């Protein structure tokens, strides 16, 4: 199924609690990277807002602060804040 590739781009500010469990696509700049043994925790910022994105380390990926990336993932709630669990990531540059 190629359904995911036709996802419309969503602005971060339009995400809310009704978005939980939905798969969305966002585009933004990495403003913070935190690395743990099993995952990366990124802060992604677009022109409207910012969100935390969780990326599980399955293969090595090139993640750098200041890079523009596109993420497809599932919206979840963690400590009463929205997060996106990344399923697909690609550099925009």
DOTORKOL-765166 format. One record per residue: x, y, z of N, C-alpha, C, O in turn; residue in three letters. Coordinates in pm, whole numbers. Layout:
N
- nu,nv,nw,cau,cav,caw,cu,cv,cw,ou,ov,ow,resn
- X,Y,Z,X,Y,Z,X,Y,Z,X,Y,Z,ALA
...
END
This chain:
93
- nu,nv,nw,cau,cav,caw,cu,cv,cw,ou,ov,ow,resn
- 83,-120,0,0,0,0,87,126,0,179,139,82,UNK
- 59,217,-89,138,339,-101,65,458,-40,96,573,-71,UNK
- -30,431,44,-115,534,104,-37,649,169,-68,766,148,UNK
- 65,614,250,136,714,327,201,824,246,207,939,290,UNK
- 251,791,126,325,891,50,236,1005,2,286,1110,-38,UNK
- 105,985,5,16,1092,-39,-38,1173,78,-134,1249,64,UNK
- 24,1158,194,-19,1236,311,1,1384,285,105,1424,235,UNK
- -97,1466,318,-77,1611,306,16,1661,417,21,1602,525,UNK
- 88,1767,390,174,1827,490,87,1897,594,-5,1970,559,UNK
- 116,1875,721,40,1934,831,127,2037,901,246,2013,923,UNK
- 70,2152,938,147,2246,1019,140,2199,1164,39,2144,1208,UNK
- 248,2220,1235,256,2172,1374,148,2237,1460,91,2171,1547,UNK
- 120,2364,1438,20,2433,1522,-121,2377,1503,-207,2398,1588,UNK
- -146,2308,1392,-281,2255,1370,-302,2121,1440,-413,2069,1441,UNK
- -197,2065,1500,-211,1940,1573,-268,1967,1712,-226,2060,1780,UNK
- -363,1884,1753,-418,1898,1887,-457,1759,1937,-424,1659,1873,UNK
- -526,1753,2049,-555,1622,2107,-645,1537,2018,-648,1415,2033,UNK
- -716,1599,1925,-797,1519,1832,-707,1451,1729,-752,1362,1656,UNK
- -580,1492,1722,-486,1432,1627,-421,1304,1681,-355,1233,1606,UNK
- -440,1276,1809,-373,1160,1870,-407,1032,1793,-523,1007,1759,UNK
- -303,951,1768,-311,824,1695,-318,842,1543,-312,744,1470,UNK
- -332,964,1495,-333,986,1349,-190,982,1296,-95,1015,1367,UNK
- -176,942,1171,-47,948,1102,-46,1082,1027,-137,1112,950,UNK
- 58,1161,1050,67,1292,985,205,1309,924,298,1233,952,UNK
- 217,1410,839,347,1445,781,374,1591,816,293,1679,789,UNK
- 492,1614,877,531,1751,908,668,1779,846,742,1688,811,UNK
- 697,1905,835,821,1949,775,875,2059,865,801,2150,901,UNK
- 1002,2052,902,1054,2158,987,1202,2146,1010,1269,2057,958,UNK
- 1252,2238,1089,1394,2243,1121,1418,2177,1255,1340,2195,1349,UNK
- 1526,2100,1264,1564,2039,1391,1628,2147,1478,1731,2203,1441,UNK
- 1566,2177,1592,1623,2279,1680,1694,2218,1800,1772,2286,1867,UNK
- 1667,2090,1828,1736,2023,1938,1743,1874,1911,1649,1814,1860,UNK
- 1856,1813,1946,1873,1668,1932,1921,1613,2066,2022,1658,2119,UNK
- 1850,1516,2120,1893,1445,2240,1904,1298,2201,1810,1241,2145,UNK
- 2018,1238,2231,2037,1099,2193,2040,1013,2318,2111,1043,2414,UNK
- 1962,904,2318,1965,806,2426,2011,675,2364,2023,667,2241,UNK
- 2037,571,2444,2084,446,2383,1988,389,2278,2033,327,2182,UNK
- 1858,408,2294,1764,346,2200,1695,438,2103,1632,392,2008,UNK
- 1705,569,2126,1630,659,2038,1688,800,2036,1770,838,2119,UNK
- 1641,874,1938,1670,1018,1929,1545,1092,1969,1434,1052,1933,UNK
- 1562,1201,2043,1449,1288,2076,1480,1421,2010,1576,1489,2047,UNK
- 1398,1458,1913,1422,1581,1837,1316,1684,1869,1201,1650,1896,UNK
- 1354,1810,1866,1256,1917,1865,1253,1968,1722,1355,2009,1668,UNK
- 1134,1967,1663,1116,2009,1524,1032,2136,1526,930,2143,1595,UNK
- 1075,2236,1450,1005,2365,1449,972,2402,1306,1059,2402,1218,UNK
- 845,2435,1282,809,2493,1152,772,2639,1175,799,2693,1282,UNK
- 710,2702,1075,681,2845,1092,566,2871,1189,537,2987,1220,UNK
- 499,2763,1237,382,2783,1322,404,2744,1468,344,2804,1557,UNK
- 487,2644,1494,503,2593,1631,618,2492,1633,689,2474,1535,UNK
- 633,2425,1749,731,2317,1753,673,2196,1823,576,2206,1898,UNK
- 735,2080,1795,687,1953,1852,807,1864,1876,910,1877,1810,UNK
- 793,1773,1971,897,1674,1997,870,1553,1907,756,1511,1891,UNK
- 977,1500,1849,966,1380,1766,1058,1272,1822,1173,1300,1858,UNK
- 1007,1153,1830,1084,1039,1879,1120,952,1759,1035,916,1679,UNK
- 1249,920,1749,1295,835,1640,1368,717,1702,1470,733,1768,UNK
- 1314,597,1681,1380,478,1733,1499,445,1645,1489,453,1522,UNK
- 1609,408,1706,1732,379,1631,1724,240,1570,1760,141,1635,UNK
- 1679,234,1447,1678,105,1379,1798,97,1286,1864,-6,1277,UNK
- 1825,206,1218,1946,213,1138,2008,349,1165,1943,437,1222,UNK
- 2132,367,1125,2194,496,1155,2139,601,1059,2129,578,938,UNK
- 2104,714,1113,2053,823,1031,2131,949,1061,2185,966,1170,UNK
- 2136,1036,965,2212,1159,979,2119,1267,1033,2039,1325,959,UNK
- 2131,1294,1162,2045,1393,1226,2133,1504,1280,2222,1479,1362,UNK
- 2109,1626,1236,2188,1739,1284,2097,1857,1311,2001,1882,1239,UNK
- 2131,1928,1417,2061,2051,1449,2072,2147,1331,2179,2157,1270,UNK
- 1963,2217,1300,1965,2313,1190,1923,2253,1056,1897,2327,961,UNK
- 1917,2121,1048,1874,2057,923,1722,2063,909,1648,2063,1008,UNK
- 1680,2070,785,1537,2069,753,1499,1926,717,1558,1866,628,UNK
- 1398,1871,787,1356,1734,758,1205,1724,746,1130,1811,791,UNK
- 1163,1615,684,1022,1583,673,1001,1453,749,1075,1357,731,UNK
- 901,1451,834,873,1334,916,730,1289,894,637,1370,894,UNK
- 713,1159,874,580,1099,878,577,1015,1003,667,935,1028,UNK
- 472,1032,1081,465,953,1204,331,965,1272,239,1031,1224,UNK
- 323,897,1386,198,890,1460,201,987,1578,300,995,1651,UNK
- 93,1060,1595,82,1155,1706,45,1078,1833,-49,999,1834,UNK
- 121,1105,1940,90,1044,2070,93,1155,2175,135,1267,2149,UNK
- 48,1120,2294,49,1213,2406,147,1161,2510,137,1046,2552,UNK
- 241,1243,2551,338,1205,2652,348,1318,2753,379,1432,2717,UNK
- 322,1287,2880,323,1389,2985,241,1513,2943,284,1627,2961,UNK
- 124,1487,2889,28,1589,2847,77,1679,2734,24,1789,2714,UNK
- 177,1635,2659,224,1710,2542,219,1619,2421,244,1499,2430,UNK
- 184,1679,2307,182,1600,2184,324,1570,2138,413,1654,2149,UNK
- 343,1451,2087,470,1410,2027,439,1335,1900,328,1287,1880,UNK
- 538,1326,1814,522,1247,1692,625,1134,1694,745,1159,1707,UNK
- 577,1011,1681,666,895,1674,696,875,1526,609,836,1448,UNK
- 821,902,1488,857,901,1346,856,759,1289,912,667,1348,UNK
- 793,746,1174,795,619,1101,883,634,977,945,537,932,UNK
- 888,753,923,968,781,804,1026,919,816,958,1013,858,UNK
- 1154,932,778,1221,1062,787,1295,1084,657,1356,991,602,UNK
- 1290,1206,607,1378,1236,494,1426,1380,502,1355,1470,549,UNK
- 1548,1399,454,1605,1534,449,1535,1613,340,1502,1560,234,UNK
- 1514,1740,367,1446,1825,269,1547,1896,179,1519,1922,62,UNK
- 1665,1926,233,1768,1997,154,1790,1936,18,1873,1985,-59,UNK
END
